[in-house]
């Protein structure tokens, strides 16, 4: 007779909390009971409880607020990184409320590593934007955009708290011909964690996009740092 090993306590706790969430006992954005209260409920140590909570976090159903405890994750934003629509547009199309906060906007010479990455001559002038994106009042994305100055002269005089995609299209008649995209998990540093209201050392989703004009020249380099529970990457693939 085969004897099955006992089900670890943290998995039993995970399953009980997952059942609570699936049953709607806690709603999206609602705060979890404190770790002390949960440990008392399940008769376990904080260490065991955190194993269960971290498993739920990895599944994207709860998240840690920076010094604020645990919360139920809202439904993730569906995100196609190959899209031609901007953040404000695709978030609104999903019935959610987007907001863009510009943290930095400056004109500067491209650093050597950036010039090499974009294939620019040393010292080429670029615009650098740092922006924080919000959905339904929660910060979900830190975005860094670097654009060649000659691609969009006078960019810093334009409103930068809205869609950059629409701004480039409507004001400059600029549309990317194609892009190269890299997507991978990452660890957020303390500054990024603070801006996204996450605990220090939290995991994130990193996206890097190098955009090209029809001439074949690189004109924009973007880096995105997402809260992992806030996004669901989906892409449409068509075959001839």
MDAnalysis code that builds the backbone (N, CA, C; Angstrom):
import MDAnalysis as mda
import numpy as np

u = mda.Universe.empty(720, n_residues=240, atom_resindex=np.repeat(np.arange(240), 3), trajectory=True)
u.add_TopologyAttr("name", ["N", "CA", "C"] * 240)
u.add_TopologyAttr("resid", np.arange(1, 241))
u.add_TopologyAttr("resname", ["UNK", "UNK", "UNK", "UNK", "UNK", "UNK", "UNK", "UNK", "UNK", "UNK", "UNK", "UNK", "UNK", "UNK", "UNK", "UNK", "UNK", "UNK", "UNK", "UNK", "UNK", "UNK", "UNK", "UNK", "UNK", "UNK", "UNK", "UNK", "UNK", "UNK", "UNK", "UNK", "UNK", "UNK", "UNK", "UNK", "UNK", "UNK", "UNK", "UNK", "UNK", "UNK", "UNK", "UNK", "UNK", "UNK", "UNK", "UNK", "UNK", "UNK", "UNK", "UNK", "UNK", "UNK", "UNK", "UNK", "UNK", "UNK", "UNK", "UNK", "UNK", "UNK", "UNK", "UNK", "UNK", "UNK", "UNK", "UNK", "UNK", "UNK", "UNK", "UNK", "UNK", "UNK", "UNK", "UNK", "UNK", "UNK", "UNK", "UNK", "UNK", "UNK", "UNK", "UNK", "UNK", "UNK", "UNK", "UNK", "UNK", "UNK", "UNK", "UNK", "UNK", "UNK", "UNK", "UNK", "UNK", "UNK", "UNK", "UNK", "UNK", "UNK", "UNK", "UNK", "UNK", "UNK", "UNK", "UNK", "UNK", "UNK", "UNK", "UNK", "UNK", "UNK", "UNK", "UNK", "UNK", "UNK", "UNK", "UNK", "UNK", "UNK", "UNK", "UNK", "UNK", "UNK", "UNK", "UNK", "UNK", "UNK", "UNK", "UNK", "UNK", "UNK", "UNK", "UNK", "UNK", "UNK", "UNK", "UNK", "UNK", "UNK", "UNK", "UNK", "UNK", "UNK", "UNK", "UNK", "UNK", "UNK", "UNK", "UNK", "UNK", "UNK", "UNK", "UNK", "UNK", "UNK", "UNK", "UNK", "UNK", "UNK", "UNK", "UNK", "UNK", "UNK", "UNK", "UNK", "UNK", "UNK", "UNK", "UNK", "UNK", "UNK", "UNK", "UNK", "UNK", "UNK", "UNK", "UNK", "UNK", "UNK", "UNK", "UNK", "UNK", "UNK", "UNK", "UNK", "UNK", "UNK", "UNK", "UNK", "UNK", "UNK", "UNK", "UNK", "UNK", "UNK", "UNK", "UNK", "UNK", "UNK", "UNK", "UNK", "UNK", "UNK", "UNK", "UNK", "UNK", "UNK", "UNK", "UNK", "UNK", "UNK", "UNK", "UNK", "UNK", "UNK", "UNK", "UNK", "UNK", "UNK", "UNK", "UNK", "UNK", "UNK", "UNK", "UNK", "UNK", "UNK", "UNK", "UNK", "UNK", "UNK", "UNK", "UNK", "UNK", "UNK", "UNK", "UNK"])
u.atoms.positions = np.array([
    [0.844, -1.191, 0.000],
    [0.000, 0.000, 0.000],
    [0.884, 1.246, 0.000],
    [0.536, 2.173, -0.894],
    [1.291, 3.423, -0.982],
    [0.695, 4.447, -0.023],
    [1.544, 5.018, 0.804],
    [1.092, 6.037, 1.763],
    [1.458, 7.405, 1.205],
    [0.453, 8.247, 1.008],
    [0.701, 9.579, 0.494],
    [1.302, 10.469, 1.585],
    [2.289, 11.279, 1.245],
    [2.849, 12.187, 2.249],
    [1.798, 13.199, 2.692],
    [1.888, 13.641, 3.924],
    [0.910, 14.614, 4.420],
    [0.967, 15.916, 3.621],
    [-0.198, 16.525, 3.447],
    [-0.293, 17.799, 2.735],
    [0.326, 18.881, 3.625],
    [1.372, 19.598, 3.154],
    [1.999, 20.616, 4.006],
    [0.987, 21.653, 4.495],
    [1.213, 22.160, 5.707],
    [0.256, 23.086, 6.301],
    [0.104, 24.347, 5.468],
    [1.215, 24.850, 4.914],
    [1.105, 26.101, 4.159],
    [0.241, 25.922, 2.906],
    [0.235, 24.698, 2.332],
    [-0.624, 24.441, 1.176],
    [-2.092, 24.356, 1.589],
    [-2.350, 23.800, 2.775],
    [-3.738, 23.769, 3.258],
    [-4.245, 25.192, 3.504],
    [-3.370, 26.045, 4.048],
    [-3.747, 27.444, 4.270],
    [-3.970, 28.147, 2.933],
    [-3.059, 27.905, 1.995],
    [-3.206, 28.483, 0.653],
    [-4.549, 28.092, 0.049],
    [-4.901, 26.802, 0.138],
    [-6.140, 26.331, -0.472],
    [-7.359, 26.962, 0.197],
    [-7.304, 27.127, 1.520],
    [-8.429, 27.731, 2.235],
    [-8.603, 29.193, 1.830],
    [-7.491, 29.935, 1.731],
    [-7.575, 31.342, 1.343],
    [-7.994, 31.482, -0.120],
    [-7.505, 30.581, -0.986],
    [-7.915, 30.606, -2.389],
    [-9.416, 30.359, -2.523],
    [-9.951, 29.478, -1.675],
    [-11.389, 29.221, -1.676],
    [-12.154, 30.457, -1.242],
    [-11.647, 31.168, -0.215],
    [-12.271, 32.422, 0.225],
    [-12.329, 33.427, -0.923],
    [-11.208, 33.542, -1.647],
    [-11.138, 34.509, -2.739],
    [-12.075, 34.115, -3.874],
    [-12.085, 32.839, -4.222],
    [-12.950, 32.377, -5.307],
    [-14.427, 32.548, -4.952],
    [-14.744, 32.467, -3.667],
    [-16.126, 32.621, -3.227],
    [-16.557, 34.057, -3.051],
    [-15.667, 34.999, -3.312],
    [-16.021, 36.412, -3.225],
    [-16.114, 36.950, -1.817],
    [-15.496, 36.260, -0.855],
    [-15.543, 36.761, 0.522],
    [-14.701, 38.019, 0.696],
    [-13.717, 38.165, -0.173],
    [-12.917, 39.389, -0.200],
    [-12.945, 39.910, -1.628],
    [-13.170, 41.214, -1.797],
    [-13.327, 41.800, -3.118],
    [-12.034, 42.451, -3.585],
    [-11.938, 42.685, -4.885],
    [-10.748, 43.305, -5.476],
    [-10.429, 44.632, -4.788],
    [-9.165, 44.793, -4.402],
    [-8.724, 46.010, -3.732],
    [-8.929, 46.001, -2.235],
    [-9.647, 44.990, -1.715],
    [-9.935, 44.929, -0.281],
    [-8.717, 44.415, 0.477],
    [-8.536, 44.933, 1.669],
    [-7.392, 44.531, 2.479],
    [-7.648, 43.193, 3.162],
    [-6.615, 42.355, 3.168],
    [-6.665, 41.074, 3.870],
    [-6.655, 41.308, 5.379],
    [-7.136, 40.337, 6.174],
    [-6.873, 40.395, 7.611],
    [-5.368, 40.461, 7.861],
    [-4.972, 40.943, 9.019],
    [-3.546, 41.037, 9.317],
    [-2.921, 39.645, 9.419],
    [-1.595, 39.592, 9.296],
    [-0.907, 38.306, 9.419],
    [-1.136, 37.704, 10.800],
    [-1.196, 38.529, 11.829],
    [-1.453, 38.011, 13.173],
    [-2.825, 37.346, 13.232],
    [-3.843, 38.005, 12.656],
    [-5.191, 37.437, 12.668],
    [-5.254, 36.131, 11.874],
    [-4.585, 36.093, 10.725],
    [-4.596, 34.879, 9.914],
    [-3.847, 33.737, 10.601],
    [-2.723, 34.070, 11.244],
    [-1.960, 33.041, 11.960],
    [-2.792, 32.446, 13.094],
    [-3.567, 33.299, 13.768],
    [-4.447, 32.792, 14.833],
    [-5.559, 31.920, 14.253],
    [-6.106, 32.330, 13.132],
    [-7.185, 31.555, 12.492],
    [-6.720, 30.147, 12.143],
    [-5.518, 30.025, 11.590],
    [-5.034, 28.731, 11.123],
    [-4.143, 28.018, 12.137],
    [-3.875, 28.663, 13.271],
    [-3.040, 28.029, 14.289],
    [-1.652, 27.710, 13.782],
    [-1.024, 28.675, 13.109],
    [0.285, 28.438, 12.514],
    [1.239, 29.574, 12.861],
    [2.489, 29.404, 12.493],
    [3.477, 30.458, 12.700],
    [3.392, 31.465, 11.555],
    [3.991, 32.642, 11.755],
    [4.031, 33.653, 10.692],
    [4.818, 33.125, 9.486],
    [5.864, 32.336, 9.763],
    [6.687, 31.802, 8.669],
    [5.843, 30.918, 7.760],
    [5.064, 30.015, 8.354],
    [4.205, 29.130, 7.561],
    [3.143, 29.929, 6.813],
    [2.550, 30.910, 7.495],
    [1.523, 31.727, 6.863],
    [2.086, 32.457, 5.647],
    [3.292, 33.007, 5.788],
    [3.868, 33.774, 4.672],
    [4.174, 32.885, 3.480],
    [4.476, 31.614, 3.718],
    [4.650, 30.692, 2.593],
    [3.361, 30.611, 1.781],
    [2.230, 30.530, 2.480],
    [0.939, 30.462, 1.788],
    [0.637, 31.767, 1.066],
    [0.888, 32.893, 1.734],
    [0.605, 34.195, 1.134],
    [1.501, 34.449, -0.072],
    [2.759, 34.060, 0.025],
    [3.680, 34.271, -1.101],
    [3.295, 33.418, -2.295],
    [2.717, 32.267, -2.043],
    [2.247, 31.418, -3.146],
    [1.069, 32.090, -3.852],
    [0.155, 32.655, -3.066],
    [-0.969, 33.392, -3.646],
    [-0.475, 34.632, -4.398],
    [0.552, 35.274, -3.859],
    [1.131, 36.443, -4.529],
    [1.725, 36.046, -5.871],
    [2.441, 34.921, -5.902],
    [3.042, 34.449, -7.152],
    [1.974, 34.113, -8.191],
    [0.799, 33.723, -7.734],
    [-0.309, 33.418, -8.639],
    [-1.038, 34.674, -9.086],
    [-0.661, 35.836, -8.499],
    [-1.228, 37.109, -8.929],
    [-2.574, 37.464, -8.342],
    [-3.007, 36.735, -7.299],
    [-4.344, 36.999, -6.758],
    [-4.318, 37.930, -5.553],
    [-3.156, 38.101, -4.915],
    [-3.011, 39.080, -3.844],
    [-1.686, 39.825, -4.050],
    [-1.549, 40.944, -3.393],
    [-0.294, 41.695, -3.462],
    [-0.013, 42.357, -2.116],
    [1.271, 42.660, -1.914],
    [1.694, 43.339, -0.691],
    [1.765, 44.839, -0.927],
    [1.025, 45.599, -0.145],
    [1.158, 47.048, -0.180],
    [2.342, 47.444, 0.695],
    [3.098, 48.424, 0.261],
    [4.284, 48.843, 1.009],
    [3.879, 49.326, 2.402],
    [4.236, 48.540, 3.415],
    [3.938, 48.853, 4.826],
    [2.440, 48.971, 5.094],
    [1.634, 48.328, 4.240],
    [0.180, 48.458, 4.405],
    [-0.525, 47.111, 4.487],
    [0.234, 46.010, 4.442],
    [-0.385, 44.697, 4.529],
    [-0.663, 44.097, 3.164],
    [-1.556, 43.097, 3.155],
    [-1.887, 42.344, 1.947],
    [-3.257, 42.760, 1.418],
    [-3.390, 42.759, 0.070],
    [-4.632, 43.181, -0.563],
    [-5.005, 42.203, -1.686],
    [-6.308, 42.164, -1.993],
    [-6.784, 41.356, -3.114],
    [-6.476, 42.098, -4.413],
    [-5.866, 41.399, -5.355],
    [-5.498, 42.029, -6.622],
    [-6.730, 42.284, -7.488],
    [-6.830, 43.478, -8.094],
    [-7.874, 43.702, -9.098],
    [-7.598, 42.849, -10.336],
    [-8.560, 42.760, -11.214],
    [-8.351, 42.033, -12.467],
    [-7.196, 42.679, -13.236],
    [-6.302, 41.895, -13.809],
    [-5.160, 42.472, -14.518],
    [-5.576, 43.150, -15.822],
    [-4.746, 44.085, -16.248],
    [-4.925, 44.723, -17.541],
    [-4.395, 43.782, -18.624],
    [-5.164, 43.572, -19.657],
    [-4.699, 42.793, -20.801],
    [-3.817, 43.691, -21.670],
    [-2.616, 43.239, -21.919],
    [-1.610, 44.095, -22.558],
    [-0.952, 43.374, -23.723],
    [-1.065, 43.969, -24.899],
    [-0.385, 43.454, -26.089],
    [0.792, 44.388, -26.376],
    [2.036, 43.964, -26.097],
    [3.178, 44.854, -26.290],
    [3.467, 45.182, -27.746],
    [2.818, 44.479, -28.678],
    [2.994, 44.790, -30.097],
    [1.952, 45.792, -30.585],
    [1.137, 46.294, -29.680],
    [0.016, 47.167, -30.028],
    [0.484, 48.451, -30.722],
    [-0.462, 49.118, -31.378],
    [-0.188, 50.448, -31.919],
    [-0.992, 51.498, -31.165],
    [-1.734, 51.070, -30.165],
    [-2.474, 52.004, -29.320],
    [-1.686, 52.284, -28.050],
    [-1.937, 53.451, -27.435],
    [-1.229, 53.841, -26.229],
    [-1.905, 53.339, -24.968],
    [-1.191, 53.475, -23.857],
    [-1.657, 53.026, -22.546],
    [-3.039, 53.585, -22.213],
    [-3.217, 54.888, -22.392],
    [-4.481, 55.525, -22.013],
    [-5.641, 54.909, -22.795],
    [-5.392, 54.603, -24.060],
    [-6.452, 54.080, -24.923],
    [-6.806, 52.640, -24.595],
    [-5.786, 51.762, -24.472],
    [-6.137, 50.356, -24.262],
    [-6.641, 50.085, -22.854],
    [-6.229, 50.888, -21.871],
    [-6.783, 50.726, -20.524],
    [-8.239, 51.192, -20.485],
    [-8.519, 52.344, -21.098],
    [-9.897, 52.846, -21.153],
    [-10.807, 51.879, -21.880],
    [-10.282, 51.233, -22.931],
    [-11.092, 50.293, -23.708],
    [-11.510, 49.082, -22.886],
    [-10.806, 48.818, -21.784],
    [-11.144, 47.691, -20.911],
    [-12.026, 48.117, -19.740],
    [-12.563, 49.342, -19.833],
    [-13.473, 49.823, -18.803],
    [-12.792, 50.243, -17.519],
    [-11.489, 50.527, -17.593],
    [-10.734, 50.931, -16.419],
    [-10.355, 52.415, -16.542],
    [-9.894, 53.002, -15.460],
    [-9.574, 54.432, -15.452],
    [-8.052, 54.639, -15.424],
    [-7.455, 55.069, -16.548],
    [-6.006, 55.275, -16.585],
    [-5.622, 56.701, -16.197],
    [-4.404, 56.845, -15.725],
    [-3.834, 58.170, -15.451],
    [-2.332, 58.088, -15.664],
    [-1.755, 59.158, -16.200],
    [-0.319, 59.228, -16.431],
    [0.262, 60.394, -15.651],
    [1.325, 60.119, -14.922],
    [2.014, 61.133, -14.111],
    [3.440, 61.264, -14.640],
    [3.802, 62.454, -15.102],
    [5.146, 62.686, -15.615],
    [6.081, 63.037, -14.457],
    [7.080, 62.200, -14.230],
    [8.022, 62.393, -13.131],
    [9.261, 63.170, -13.559],
    [9.634, 63.060, -14.838],
    [10.844, 63.713, -15.344],
    [10.706, 63.905, -16.846],
    [11.114, 65.075, -17.335],
    [11.156, 65.350, -18.772],
    [12.357, 66.240, -19.017],
    [13.316, 65.759, -19.792],
    [14.536, 66.531, -20.005],
    [15.130, 66.269, -21.386],
    [15.940, 67.216, -21.835],
    [16.715, 67.093, -23.075],
    [18.170, 66.914, -22.670],
    [18.836, 65.897, -23.235],
    [20.204, 65.613, -22.828],
    [20.925, 64.830, -23.932],
    [22.267, 64.844, -23.920],
    [22.996, 64.018, -24.884],
    [22.849, 62.540, -24.496],
    [22.774, 61.686, -25.488],
    [22.663, 60.254, -25.226],
    [23.941, 59.731, -24.591],
    [23.807, 58.980, -23.481],
    [24.954, 58.351, -22.849],
    [25.555, 57.314, -23.801],
    [26.829, 56.971, -23.617],
    [27.467, 56.011, -24.532],
    [26.707, 54.705, -24.688],
    [26.210, 54.127, -23.573],
    [25.503, 52.849, -23.669],
    [24.217, 52.999, -24.480],
    [23.533, 54.164, -24.313],
    [22.286, 54.394, -25.031],
    [22.550, 54.642, -26.511],
    [23.585, 55.432, -26.805],
    [23.948, 55.680, -28.200],
    [24.266, 54.358, -28.907],
    [24.979, 53.472, -28.211],
    [25.299, 52.173, -28.794],
    [24.040, 51.331, -28.990],
    [23.140, 51.370, -28.015],
    [21.904, 50.569, -28.099],
    [21.015, 51.027, -29.252],
    [20.978, 52.357, -29.490],
    [20.109, 52.902, -30.522],
    [20.838, 53.137, -31.848],
    [22.137, 52.888, -31.865],
    [22.895, 53.120, -33.090],
    [23.043, 54.591, -33.424],
    [23.195, 55.435, -32.394],
    [23.304, 56.876, -32.581],
    [24.756, 57.317, -32.539],
    [25.031, 58.463, -33.143],
    [26.348, 59.066, -33.014],
    [26.523, 59.541, -31.574],
    [27.740, 59.505, -31.073],
    [28.014, 59.944, -29.700],
    [27.543, 61.376, -29.512],
    [26.839, 61.629, -28.392],
    [26.386, 62.982, -28.070],
    [25.113, 63.414, -28.753],
    [24.446, 62.516, -29.490],
    [23.175, 62.864, -30.124],
    [22.177, 63.318, -29.058],
    [21.469, 64.409, -29.339],
    [20.508, 64.923, -28.364],
    [19.226, 64.090, -28.389],
    [18.759, 63.765, -27.197],
    [17.534, 62.977, -27.055],
    [16.662, 63.606, -25.982],
    [15.401, 63.236, -26.008],
    [14.476, 63.557, -24.921],
    [14.335, 62.319, -24.046],
    [14.335, 62.541, -22.741],
    [14.144, 61.441, -21.797],
    [12.942, 61.754, -20.923],
    [12.005, 60.820, -20.888],
    [10.798, 60.949, -20.078],
    [10.747, 59.813, -19.074],
    [10.374, 60.140, -17.838],
    [10.099, 59.121, -16.813],
    [8.667, 59.350, -16.361],
    [7.826, 58.332, -16.504],
    [6.416, 58.500, -16.180],
    [5.906, 57.318, -15.346],
    [4.927, 57.637, -14.500],
    [4.273, 56.599, -13.698],
    [2.829, 56.481, -14.186],
    [2.402, 55.252, -14.417],
    [1.064, 54.993, -14.942],
    [0.178, 54.396, -13.847],
    [-1.067, 54.855, -13.825],
    [-2.031, 54.428, -12.809],
    [-3.244, 53.802, -13.482],
    [-3.843, 52.828, -12.805],
    [-5.115, 52.235, -13.227],
    [-6.029, 52.189, -12.015],
    [-7.181, 52.842, -12.115],
    [-8.169, 52.850, -11.027],
    [-7.548, 53.313, -9.709],
    [-6.677, 54.329, -9.788],
    [-6.098, 54.895, -8.579],
    [-4.941, 54.120, -7.991],
    [-4.432, 53.115, -8.702],
    [-3.310, 52.314, -8.204],
    [-2.157, 52.395, -9.194],
    [-0.924, 52.700, -8.727],
    [0.214, 52.738, -9.652],
    [0.575, 51.327, -10.111],
    [0.696, 51.135, -11.423],
    [0.934, 49.794, -11.960],
    [2.177, 49.712, -12.840],
    [2.698, 50.856, -13.304],
    [3.757, 50.816, -14.314],
    [4.666, 52.027, -14.188],
    [5.973, 51.780, -14.240],
    [6.972, 52.838, -14.392],
    [7.523, 52.727, -15.800],
    [7.526, 53.842, -16.514],
    [7.897, 53.827, -17.928],
    [8.978, 54.864, -18.196],
    [10.031, 54.445, -18.880],
    [11.103, 55.341, -19.306],
    [11.121, 55.366, -20.828],
    [10.993, 56.562, -21.413],
    [11.016, 56.720, -22.863],
    [12.177, 57.627, -23.257],
    [12.960, 57.187, -24.216],
    [14.015, 58.021, -24.794],
    [13.719, 58.160, -26.279],
    [13.622, 59.410, -26.749],
    [13.289, 59.668, -28.143],
    [14.325, 60.606, -28.754],
    [14.688, 60.345, -29.999],
    [15.597, 61.234, -30.696],
    [14.954, 62.606, -30.869],
    [15.731, 63.653, -30.599],
    [15.179, 65.006, -30.694],
    [14.718, 65.320, -32.118],
    [15.472, 64.879, -33.120],
    [15.095, 65.214, -34.494],
    [13.870, 64.431, -34.975],
    [13.442, 63.449, -34.211],
    [12.229, 62.694, -34.521],
    [10.979, 63.457, -34.089],
    [11.112, 64.244, -33.017],
    [9.957, 64.981, -32.477],
    [10.419, 66.284, -31.825],
    [10.935, 67.245, -32.604],
    [11.451, 68.493, -32.037],
    [10.391, 69.253, -31.242],
    [10.826, 69.827, -30.109],
    [9.900, 70.583, -29.267],
    [8.990, 69.733, -28.428],
    [9.309, 68.454, -28.245],
    [8.429, 67.540, -27.515],
    [8.139, 68.018, -26.100],
    [9.137, 68.616, -25.445],
    [8.950, 69.002, -24.047],
    [7.957, 70.150, -23.876],
    [7.598, 70.801, -24.963],
    [6.583, 71.862, -24.886],
    [5.172, 71.303, -24.946],
    [5.051, 70.018, -25.248],
    [3.730, 69.386, -25.376],
    [3.292, 68.808, -24.033],
    [1.979, 68.600, -23.832],
    [1.503, 67.947, -22.599],
    [1.960, 66.493, -22.568],
    [2.607, 66.097, -21.484],
    [3.190, 64.759, -21.400],
    [2.458, 63.848, -20.416],
    [1.305, 64.307, -19.950],
    [0.520, 63.499, -19.026],
    [-0.574, 62.714, -19.712],
    [-0.473, 62.591, -21.037],
    [-1.478, 61.830, -21.775],
    [-0.765, 60.779, -22.615],
    [-1.334, 60.422, -23.749],
    [-0.778, 59.350, -24.571],
    [0.355, 59.869, -25.447],
    [1.536, 59.308, -25.276],
    [2.669, 59.669, -26.119],
    [2.454, 59.161, -27.547],
    [1.829, 58.000, -27.665],
    [1.536, 57.438, -28.989],
    [0.661, 58.389, -29.798],
    [-0.399, 58.901, -29.165],
    [-1.295, 59.821, -29.849],
    [-0.601, 61.145, -30.146],
    [0.227, 61.612, -29.207],
    [0.947, 62.867, -29.407],
    [1.867, 62.787, -30.624],
    [2.628, 61.702, -30.726],
    [3.534, 61.536, -31.858],
    [2.757, 61.432, -33.172],
    [1.622, 60.755, -33.134],
    [0.823, 60.583, -34.349],
    [0.154, 61.883, -34.775],
    [-0.471, 62.589, -33.813],
    [-1.282, 63.758, -34.164],
    [-0.446, 65.013, -34.393],
    [0.607, 65.194, -33.594],
    [1.393, 66.425, -33.702],
    [2.533, 66.305, -34.709],
    [3.137, 65.117, -34.785],
    [4.328, 64.948, -35.632],
    [4.102, 64.006, -36.814],
    [2.917, 63.393, -36.884],
    [2.640, 62.391, -37.919],
    [3.707, 61.293, -37.911],
    [4.057, 60.871, -36.702],
    [5.074, 59.838, -36.530],
    [4.428, 58.535, -36.064],
    [4.745, 57.442, -36.766],
    [4.287, 56.110, -36.387],
    [5.466, 55.159, -36.550],
    [5.688, 54.307, -35.572],
    [6.788, 53.348, -35.663],
    [6.518, 52.326, -36.767],
    [7.558, 52.033, -37.544],
    [7.429, 51.027, -38.596],
    [7.494, 49.623, -38.012],
    [8.384, 49.406, -37.067],
    [8.477, 48.113, -36.397],
    [9.267, 48.291, -35.099],
    [9.222, 47.257, -34.252],
    [9.875, 47.318, -32.944],
    [10.526, 45.982, -32.629],
    [11.547, 46.035, -31.779],
    [12.144, 44.842, -31.195],
    [11.798, 44.843, -29.707],
    [11.250, 43.730, -29.209],
    [10.723, 43.684, -27.844],
    [11.393, 42.579, -27.048],
    [11.794, 42.907, -25.828],
    [12.320, 41.935, -24.874],
    [11.420, 41.955, -23.640],
    [11.039, 40.775, -23.158],
    [10.139, 40.666, -22.011],
    [10.701, 39.632, -21.056],
    [10.840, 40.001, -19.765],
    [11.383, 39.063, -18.788],
    [11.026, 39.508, -17.374],
    [11.079, 38.583, -16.402],
    [10.848, 38.966, -15.001],
    [12.030, 39.767, -14.474],
    [11.782, 40.540, -13.435],
    [12.843, 41.347, -12.828],
    [12.552, 41.528, -11.350],
    [13.523, 42.052, -10.627],
    [13.335, 42.475, -9.244],
    [13.332, 43.999, -9.216],
    [12.364, 44.572, -8.555],
    [12.255, 46.024, -8.455],
    [13.152, 46.530, -7.334],
    [13.875, 47.619, -7.581],
    [14.712, 48.182, -6.527],
    [13.845, 48.984, -5.553],
    [14.462, 49.531, -4.512],
    [13.701, 50.218, -3.469],
    [12.934, 51.418, -4.013],
    [13.571, 52.197, -4.899],
    [12.914, 53.384, -5.450],
    [11.718, 52.983, -6.307],
    [11.886, 51.954, -7.115],
    [10.774, 51.490, -7.940],
    [9.657, 50.915, -7.085],
    [10.032, 50.165, -6.037],
    [9.031, 49.624, -5.129],
    [8.220, 50.714, -4.463],
    [8.896, 51.787, -4.025],
    [8.189, 52.906, -3.400],
    [7.192, 53.537, -4.368],
    [7.619, 53.751, -5.612],
    [6.748, 54.398, -6.591],
    [5.558, 53.526, -6.957],
    [5.748, 52.195, -6.916],
    [4.652, 51.285, -7.231],
    [3.935, 50.778, -5.988],
    [4.322, 51.319, -4.825],
    [3.698, 50.963, -3.539],
    [3.789, 49.468, -3.265],
    [4.984, 48.926, -3.521],
    [5.255, 47.519, -3.270],
    [6.353, 47.375, -2.228],
    [6.398, 46.232, -1.578],
    [7.443, 45.967, -0.605],
    [8.794, 45.858, -1.301],
    [9.853, 46.209, -0.587],
    [11.206, 46.149, -1.130],
    [11.524, 44.727, -1.589],
    [12.172, 44.601, -2.755],
    [12.549, 43.300, -3.271],
    [11.451, 42.558, -3.997],
    [10.326, 43.213, -4.245],
    [9.231, 42.555, -4.955],
    [9.619, 42.281, -6.405],
    [9.037, 41.235, -6.949],
    [9.264, 40.927, -8.347],
    [8.428, 41.820, -9.247],
    [8.864, 41.953, -10.487],
    [8.146, 42.755, -11.461],
    [8.268, 42.133, -12.836],
    [7.644, 42.766, -13.799],
    [7.740, 42.353, -15.197],
    [8.415, 43.481, -15.966],
    [9.518, 43.150, -16.643],
    [10.304, 44.147, -17.371],
    [10.104, 43.971, -18.864],
    [9.826, 45.083, -19.534],
    [9.699, 45.077, -20.981],
    [10.606, 46.147, -21.569],
    [11.324, 45.777, -22.605],
    [12.221, 46.699, -23.302],
    [11.801, 46.728, -24.765],
    [11.669, 47.948, -25.332],
    [11.183, 48.076, -26.708],
    [12.059, 49.087, -27.461],
    [12.652, 48.642, -28.552],
    [13.429, 49.518, -29.425],
    [12.611, 49.723, -30.696],
    [12.282, 50.984, -30.985],
    [11.364, 51.303, -32.072],
    [12.101, 51.947, -33.247],
    [11.671, 51.596, -34.443],
    [12.342, 52.039, -35.665],
    [11.384, 52.807, -36.575],
    [11.952, 53.778, -37.307],
    [11.209, 54.490, -38.332],
    [11.236, 53.686, -39.629],
    [10.485, 54.131, -40.616],
    [10.461, 53.442, -41.906],
    [11.836, 53.424, -42.558],
    [12.681, 54.416, -42.230],
    [14.034, 54.479, -42.778],
    [14.947, 53.390, -42.225],
    [14.486, 52.728, -41.158],
    [15.294, 51.697, -40.513],
    [16.105, 52.202, -39.343],
    [16.037, 53.507, -39.062],
    [16.784, 54.080, -37.944],
    [16.003, 53.924, -36.646],
    [16.711, 53.624, -35.552],
    [16.074, 53.574, -34.234],
    [15.745, 54.995, -33.789],
    [14.500, 55.211, -33.364],
    [14.061, 56.560, -32.990],
    [13.565, 56.646, -31.552],
    [13.273, 55.500, -30.923],
    [12.751, 55.521, -29.555],
    [13.182, 54.246, -28.833],
    [13.520, 54.403, -27.546],
    [13.902, 53.267, -26.716],
    [13.112, 53.361, -25.423],
    [12.295, 52.344, -25.157],
    [11.405, 52.350, -23.989],
    [11.761, 51.215, -23.041],
    [11.610, 51.509, -21.742],
    [11.736, 50.465, -20.722],
    [10.533, 50.578, -19.792],
    [9.893, 49.444, -19.526],
    [8.704, 49.411, -18.686],
    [8.916, 48.450, -17.516],
    [8.487, 48.874, -16.332],
    [8.542, 48.050, -15.127],
    [7.117, 47.956, -14.576],
    [6.534, 46.788, -14.717],
    [5.145, 46.558, -14.323],
    [5.049, 45.856, -12.969],
    [4.000, 46.192, -12.230],
    [3.597, 45.323, -11.130],
    [3.164, 43.995, -11.742],
    [3.675, 42.863, -11.262],
    [3.351, 41.589, -11.921],
    [1.896, 41.188, -11.795],
    [1.217, 41.631, -10.737],
    [-0.177, 41.268, -10.550],
    [-1.118, 42.161, -11.347],
    [-0.585, 43.215, -11.982],
    [-1.438, 44.203, -12.635],
    [-1.585, 43.983, -14.127],
    [-0.849, 43.030, -14.687],
    [-0.809, 42.917, -16.138],
    [-0.887, 41.452, -16.572],
    [-1.531, 41.254, -17.695],
    [-1.636, 39.937, -18.326],
    [-1.255, 40.125, -19.794],
    [-0.099, 39.606, -20.170],
    [0.395, 39.811, -21.534],
    [-0.325, 38.862, -22.496],
    [-0.870, 39.438, -23.552],
    [-1.550, 38.640, -24.556],
    [-1.243, 39.229, -25.918],
    [-0.981, 38.392, -26.902],
    [-0.635, 38.859, -28.241],
    [-1.421, 38.089, -29.290],
    [-1.815, 38.798, -30.326],
    [-2.489, 38.176, -31.459],
    [-1.439, 37.881, -32.531],
    [-1.438, 36.659, -33.024],
    [-0.465, 36.249, -34.033],
    [-1.236, 35.796, -35.266],
    [-0.909, 36.396, -36.393],
    [-1.538, 36.026, -37.654],
    [-0.504, 35.369, -38.554],
    [-0.906, 34.305, -39.236],
    [-0.020, 33.617, -40.158],
    [-0.619, 33.660, -41.551],
    [0.226, 33.931, -42.522],
    [-0.244, 34.001, -43.896],
    [-0.701, 32.614, -44.343],
])
